[in-house]
Every structure is written in structure tokens, then in C-alpha cells.
Amino acid sequence: MDDILNRVKLRINNVSLSDEVISEYVKTVYDRLCLRLKEDILPDIFYSVCVDAVVKMYNRIYYEGISSESGGNISTSFVEDILNEYNSEIESYLNQKKNNNEDGTRKVVRFL
């Protein structure tokens, strides 16, 4: 998880933001991805997704994630789930995992 933390720090580049706060964001996204992927440990292939989502979580403080906004009477709405953007990657991973055996090989039907 240190790799993810370092990558997030490079992207956010906010000196006043403590490692403890960034680590909490990373842990939150990491845990949520693991739940969706049905994994105990986040696969390396999803580190970039985790980094992106953490940066979006941080930027949400400054209104990134607004899905609509109107002028006169201020009305703002946010995207409800930061990870929704990555649903296609998550579904692809789950489908690939479902189609593979425990040892990572593809399931094969052999006719005798």
C-alpha cells in the first residue's frame, strides 16, 4: 500500500495534507475495491484505479465530482459513488476471474 500512498502524494502535491489523512483515503478506497473485486488483497492491476479514486476523493473537497450545478439559486449535486466510473474494469476483472480456474488457467471443455 506504500506504493499507492507515494503515487497519491505525487498527484496531490499538497504539503499541508498529512500522511495520516492520505493513508485514510487510500485505505478507504483500497477496502472498497477489495470488496467489489471479492479479493482480500488488492490486485496490482488495480493500483492505478485506487490512486485515481483517492485523488478524486481528495478533490471532491474542492467540488470535483459535481454532476450538475445551476447558477442563480445554487444547486449542486455530486456523483454518488467515486468507484462507479470503474465499473467496466471491475466487471471485466470479475468475469475473467469467474472464467479462470484456481491456478489461473482458463477453463477448458474437452470432448472425448
ZADO-1210 file (C-alpha; in nm, 4 decimals, padded with zeros to 6 digits):
<atoms>
<atom x="00.0000" y="00.0000" z="00.0000" code="MET" pos="1"/>
<atom x="00.3042" y="00.2278" z="00.0340" code="ASP" pos="2"/>
<atom x="00.3337" y="00.2347" z="-00.3448" code="ASP" pos="3"/>
<atom x="-00.0225" y="00.3650" z="-00.3712" code="ILE" pos="4"/>
<atom x="00.0409" y="00.6226" z="-00.0982" code="LEU" pos="5"/>
<atom x="00.3530" y="00.7544" z="-00.2744" code="ASN" pos="6"/>
<atom x="00.1740" y="00.7781" z="-00.6091" code="ARG" pos="7"/>
<atom x="-00.1158" y="00.9679" z="-00.4487" code="VAL" pos="8"/>
<atom x="00.1283" y="01.2101" z="-00.2843" code="LYS" pos="9"/>
<atom x="00.2865" y="01.2797" z="-00.6232" code="LEU" pos="10"/>
<atom x="-00.0503" y="01.3638" z="-00.7754" code="ARG" pos="11"/>
<atom x="-00.1972" y="01.5652" z="-00.4903" code="ILE" pos="12"/>
<atom x="00.1211" y="01.7556" z="-00.4044" code="ASN" pos="13"/>
<atom x="-00.0308" y="01.9302" z="-00.1012" code="ASN" pos="14"/>
<atom x="00.2333" y="01.9916" z="00.1641" code="VAL" pos="15"/>
<atom x="-00.0237" y="02.0698" z="00.4327" code="SER" pos="16"/>
<atom x="-00.2040" y="01.7379" z="00.3897" code="LEU" pos="17"/>
<atom x="-00.0728" y="01.4840" z="00.6405" code="SER" pos="18"/>
<atom x="00.0305" y="01.1297" z="00.5517" code="ASP" pos="19"/>
<atom x="-00.2272" y="01.0122" z="00.8040" code="GLU" pos="20"/>
<atom x="-00.5136" y="01.1752" z="00.6102" code="VAL" pos="21"/>
<atom x="-00.3877" y="01.0480" z="00.2741" code="ILE" pos="22"/>
<atom x="-00.3446" y="00.6993" z="00.4241" code="SER" pos="23"/>
<atom x="-00.7057" y="00.7065" z="00.5423" code="GLU" pos="24"/>
<atom x="-00.8264" y="00.7946" z="00.1920" code="TYR" pos="25"/>
<atom x="-00.6100" y="00.5183" z="00.0446" code="VAL" pos="26"/>
<atom x="-00.7353" y="00.2621" z="00.2978" code="LYS" pos="27"/>
<atom x="-01.0975" y="00.3553" z="00.2313" code="THR" pos="28"/>
<atom x="-01.0687" y="00.3177" z="-00.1465" code="VAL" pos="29"/>
<atom x="-00.8485" y="00.0072" z="-00.1122" code="TYR" pos="30"/>
<atom x="-01.1066" y="-00.1634" z="00.1112" code="ASP" pos="31"/>
<atom x="-01.3978" y="-00.0724" z="-00.1148" code="ARG" pos="32"/>
<atom x="-01.2177" y="-00.2019" z="-00.4230" code="LEU" pos="33"/>
<atom x="-01.1323" y="-00.5281" z="-00.2461" code="CYS" pos="34"/>
<atom x="-01.4981" y="-00.5733" z="-00.1549" code="LEU" pos="35"/>
<atom x="-01.6130" y="-00.5174" z="-00.5128" code="ARG" pos="36"/>
<atom x="-01.3401" y="-00.7410" z="-00.6536" code="LEU" pos="37"/>
<atom x="-01.4074" y="-01.0117" z="-00.3929" code="LYS" pos="38"/>
<atom x="-01.0382" y="-01.0145" z="-00.3000" code="GLU" pos="39"/>
<atom x="-00.8614" y="-00.9924" z="00.0361" code="ASP" pos="40"/>
<atom x="-00.5642" y="-00.8113" z="-00.1172" code="ILE" pos="41"/>
<atom x="-00.5952" y="-00.5583" z="-00.3977" code="LEU" pos="42"/>
<atom x="-00.4517" y="-00.6978" z="-00.7219" code="PRO" pos="43"/>
<atom x="-00.1596" y="-00.4906" z="-00.8545" code="ASP" pos="44"/>
<atom x="-00.3521" y="-00.4217" z="-01.1735" code="ILE" pos="45"/>
<atom x="-00.5980" y="-00.2085" z="-00.9698" code="PHE" pos="46"/>
<atom x="-00.3367" y="00.0143" z="-00.8042" code="TYR" pos="47"/>
<atom x="-00.3890" y="00.2847" z="-01.0681" code="SER" pos="48"/>
<atom x="-00.7647" y="00.2719" z="-01.0143" code="VAL" pos="49"/>
<atom x="-00.7059" y="00.3110" z="-00.6408" code="CYS" pos="50"/>
<atom x="-00.4739" y="00.6092" z="-00.6961" code="VAL" pos="51"/>
<atom x="-00.7220" y="00.7773" z="-00.9325" code="ASP" pos="52"/>
<atom x="-01.0129" y="00.7257" z="-00.6943" code="ALA" pos="53"/>
<atom x="-00.8167" y="00.8590" z="-00.3953" code="VAL" pos="54"/>
<atom x="-00.7241" y="01.1735" z="-00.5888" code="VAL" pos="55"/>
<atom x="-01.0910" y="01.2186" z="-00.6839" code="LYS" pos="56"/>
<atom x="-01.1907" y="01.1676" z="-00.3219" code="MET" pos="57"/>
<atom x="-00.9451" y="01.4370" z="-00.2178" code="TYR" pos="58"/>
<atom x="-01.0519" y="01.6742" z="-00.4964" code="ASN" pos="59"/>
<atom x="-01.4166" y="01.6288" z="-00.4045" code="ARG" pos="60"/>
<atom x="-01.3401" y="01.8599" z="-00.1156" code="ILE" pos="61"/>
<atom x="-01.2895" y="02.1230" z="-00.3846" code="TYR" pos="62"/>
<atom x="-01.6000" y="02.0241" z="-00.5807" code="TYR" pos="63"/>
<atom x="-01.4611" y="01.7706" z="-00.8288" code="GLU" pos="64"/>
<atom x="-01.7332" y="01.5201" z="-00.8818" code="GLY" pos="65"/>
<atom x="-02.0109" y="01.7688" z="-00.9383" code="ILE" pos="66"/>
<atom x="-02.2518" y="01.6111" z="-01.1817" code="SER" pos="67"/>
<atom x="-02.4734" y="01.9185" z="-01.2119" code="SER" pos="68"/>
<atom x="-02.4739" y="02.2753" z="-01.0901" code="GLU" pos="69"/>
<atom x="-02.7038" y="02.5689" z="-01.1520" code="SER" pos="70"/>
<atom x="-02.6367" y="02.9396" z="-01.1198" code="GLY" pos="71"/>
<atom x="-02.8989" y="03.1682" z="-00.9629" code="GLY" pos="72"/>
<atom x="-03.0173" y="02.9652" z="-00.6710" code="ASN" pos="73"/>
<atom x="-02.7160" y="02.7481" z="-00.6028" code="ILE" pos="74"/>
<atom x="-02.7909" y="02.3815" z="-00.6563" code="SER" pos="75"/>
<atom x="-02.5081" y="02.1312" z="-00.6639" code="THR" pos="76"/>
<atom x="-02.5192" y="01.7541" z="-00.6872" code="SER" pos="77"/>
<atom x="-02.2287" y="01.5109" z="-00.6660" code="PHE" pos="78"/>
<atom x="-02.1612" y="01.1747" z="-00.8241" code="VAL" pos="79"/>
<atom x="-02.2689" y="00.9370" z="-00.5501" code="GLU" pos="80"/>
<atom x="-02.0017" y="00.6727" z="-00.5874" code="ASP" pos="81"/>
<atom x="-01.6456" y="00.7520" z="-00.6917" code="ILE" pos="82"/>
<atom x="-01.5864" y="00.3897" z="-00.7973" code="LEU" pos="83"/>
<atom x="-01.8821" y="00.3851" z="-01.0414" code="ASN" pos="84"/>
<atom x="-01.6517" y="00.5206" z="-01.3106" code="GLU" pos="85"/>
<atom x="-01.4501" y="00.1985" z="-01.2891" code="TYR" pos="86"/>
<atom x="-01.7422" y="-00.0462" z="-01.3118" code="ASN" pos="87"/>
<atom x="-01.6365" y="-00.1740" z="-01.6539" code="SER" pos="88"/>
<atom x="-01.2862" y="-00.2583" z="-01.5268" code="GLU" pos="89"/>
<atom x="-01.4290" y="-00.4238" z="-01.2164" code="ILE" pos="90"/>
<atom x="-01.6820" y="-00.6266" z="-01.4164" code="GLU" pos="91"/>
<atom x="-01.4142" y="-00.7316" z="-01.6641" code="SER" pos="92"/>
<atom x="-01.1910" y="-00.8496" z="-01.3800" code="TYR" pos="93"/>
<atom x="-01.4750" y="-01.0418" z="-01.2143" code="LEU" pos="94"/>
<atom x="-01.5728" y="-01.2075" z="-01.5442" code="ASN" pos="95"/>
<atom x="-01.2133" y="-01.3050" z="-01.6127" code="GLN" pos="96"/>
<atom x="-01.1793" y="-01.4387" z="-01.2583" code="LYS" pos="97"/>
<atom x="-01.5014" y="-01.6382" z="-01.2990" code="LYS" pos="98"/>
<atom x="-01.3766" y="-01.7916" z="-01.6237" code="ASN" pos="99"/>
<atom x="-01.0384" y="-01.8934" z="-01.4795" code="ASN" pos="100"/>
<atom x="-00.9534" y="-02.1905" z="-01.2569" code="ASN" pos="101"/>
<atom x="-00.7883" y="-02.1518" z="-00.9165" code="GLU" pos="102"/>
<atom x="-00.4400" y="-02.1834" z="-01.0708" code="ASP" pos="103"/>
<atom x="-00.5102" y="-01.9002" z="-01.3169" code="GLY" pos="104"/>
<atom x="-00.5551" y="-02.1213" z="-01.6215" code="THR" pos="105"/>
<atom x="-00.8636" y="-02.0862" z="-01.8359" code="ARG" pos="106"/>
<atom x="-01.1394" y="-02.3425" z="-01.8031" code="LYS" pos="107"/>
<atom x="-01.1492" y="-02.5744" z="-02.0989" code="VAL" pos="108"/>
<atom x="-01.4101" y="-02.8235" z="-02.2079" code="VAL" pos="109"/>
<atom x="-01.2648" y="-03.1319" z="-02.3731" code="ARG" pos="110"/>
<atom x="-01.4750" y="-03.3664" z="-02.5804" code="PHE" pos="111"/>
<atom x="-01.3789" y="-03.7323" z="-02.5810" code="LEU" pos="112"/>
</atoms>
